[in-house]
């Protein structure tokens, strides 16, 4: 009889006593393996959520404070080398029953809707039928599920889509239902080329829209229903900034639902990682631009089919000052400071980083800061609501001096040496306005010969208004204080400053977190033009500092999923006592089995078996039981994990909001879980057997405990080695 046959017969004879060891090992393996598989499934689910959320978007310029040219997207696309786009061109490989695959290259994906058709492979009627069934059900089409899997179609150019992303509210026309904090996204056909599959067609200028499934469910929408979309007109200047214009300026858009976008149709689209899908409305880009007054503008770019480094290199070549809402213009001749070019921003205040870069690149630059003061007072006489400009070198002004024009001097009856009080609003925390006063001594009076409105930046609610009484600068205005002569001054001179102070003094009064300059002026030598100055300014500015650069959103999302909390180890920790109890039960049942075989062990020792050989025979039986228990435990662990994830997706769905879990098992995880469970079970059995009391063969034959430690005989073994 061989050792193997001896173990098999022994297990068959004592299967009832070994059943407890088997079940204990099975439970420990199921819990340990299942816990590790939960970690794999969570990581895989997070990765799937990221791919579903971003589709084919690999990199993006996220929405920020700037509105740039819509055509910047096309300029960047043309600048990206084809070789850079090749490694990540949007060509999706679709698994087909029968082991075949189909490549949907970018050229076909970009074809017009009427010409875009998925053709089954020419490999037999059965496979073609399977393809058609898979196309109808959505299965077997990873192009609809993993749009980010770029395989490298040769000579494919990237897709770069301009997008206008705003916040809105959506309500039914009768007001029965309303959704707040809705993502309103203006898109065109280029955006849907990045989607796993388009949700439907919407005309560029129509009143149609596409809603994601979460919004449609919340409002009870179905195709053909009408809604009212209310969106605040975006302002280049933050509402928290001084003189930011009217507090609220909303527009209402009436639109009709064309289609509902599911998870495979950008229904989860968002640049922000969130377990709960946003409420999203997709509208035609052109229609949204016209509605909010941003024709030809976008505030985000979505790119697929090219690497982030290549995209940023192309962007650096083609971006323009207008993409950061900047412009360089000639200062009209006769403004009193020679021939100059001026850098100004549509956002009123120049970003400090941009101003620093431009100043360093062009020597001789001087800063300008213009502000609306509430009152300029001399004794009992006061002039309401006047522009005051701070410049680097105001002619005739010292650190605490003010230069006034002849109109203001006549209005206040002021002369050099008089003390003027300037009252103005300062913006505090939470946009709290506090009126403050500063005193300056009149240095000199200069004649007001011509209007110079170029000193005033484009303050919202001021620059485009013809009548002072229609001002809406974003600060309290007492229109009863405005006199007819003030109206006449505005009509003739517009935003011409009535006074100048030093730049240092002005920045001490009116600097804010949005900037401390409203313009930069550069002297132009010889025949230099404003366009040449603009080119020098552009070369000196890094658009990344203002947020104008592509970010690797897909790589960041996948990395975040991989580096998230290890739920596998978390579940192992939570289940530690269950695993320990199962292993303890395994050890106790193994010892109990040994106790019941004391007479057999004594007989073997009496027949000449060494104690080591007896110990090995008993332990090898335990190993056989543990291996079987571990194997079936691993199977039970996978089934348990699948069942738990299915429950979270159905019965307990409310507990995880809109999070969807997908079962996934890495071979390495299964191997580690199985090996760890087996090692733990064997270690428990070894310790249990090792710690048992030591007895002689006579004691064992009499029914005493097993002695597995000391070798009291060197007799030859009865069972031959084979």
Secondary structure as UniProt FT lines:
FT   HELIX           3..13
FT   HELIX           15..54
FT   TURN            55..56
FT   STRAND          59..61
FT   STRAND          68..69
FT   TURN            70..71
FT   HELIX           72..79
FT   HELIX           82..86
FT   TURN            87..88
FT   STRAND          92..96
FT   TURN            97..99
FT   STRAND          100..104
FT   HELIX           106..109
FT   HELIX           113..115
FT   HELIX           125..137
FT   TURN            138..140
FT   HELIX           142..144
FT   TURN            147..148
FT   TURN            154..155
FT   STRAND          159..172
FT   TURN            173..174
FT   STRAND          178..187
FT   HELIX           189..192
FT   TURN            193..194
FT   TURN            204..205
FT   STRAND          208..212
FT   HELIX           213..219
FT   TURN            223..224
FT   STRAND          226..232
FT   TURN            239..240
FT   TURN            242..243
FT   STRAND          250..261
FT   HELIX           263..265
FT   TURN            266..268
FT   STRAND          280..284
FT   HELIX           285..292
FT   TURN            295..296
FT   STRAND          297..298
FT   STRAND          300..304
FT   HELIX           308..318
FT   HELIX           321..324
FT   STRAND          326..330
FT   TURN            333..334
FT   STRAND          340..345
FT   TURN            346..347
FT   HELIX           352..361
FT   TURN            363..364
FT   STRAND          366..378
FT   TURN            379..380
FT   STRAND          381..391
FT   TURN            392..393
FT   TURN            395..396
FT   TURN            399..400
FT   STRAND          401..405
FT   HELIX           406..412
FT   TURN            416..417
FT   STRAND          419..427
FT   HELIX           429..431
FT   STRAND          433..446
FT   HELIX           453..455
FT   TURN            460..464
FT   HELIX           468..470
FT   HELIX           479..481
FT   HELIX           484..493
FT   TURN            494..495
FT   STRAND          499..502
FT   HELIX           503..510
FT   TURN            513..514
FT   STRAND          519..523
FT   TURN            526..527
FT   HELIX           530..540
FT   HELIX           543..546
FT   HELIX           553..562
FT   HELIX           567..574
FT   HELIX           576..595
FT   TURN            596..597
FT   HELIX           598..606
FT   TURN            607..608
FT   HELIX           611..649
FT   TURN            650..652
FT   HELIX           653..656
FT   TURN            657..658
FT   HELIX           667..690
FT   HELIX           697..701
FT   TURN            702..703
//
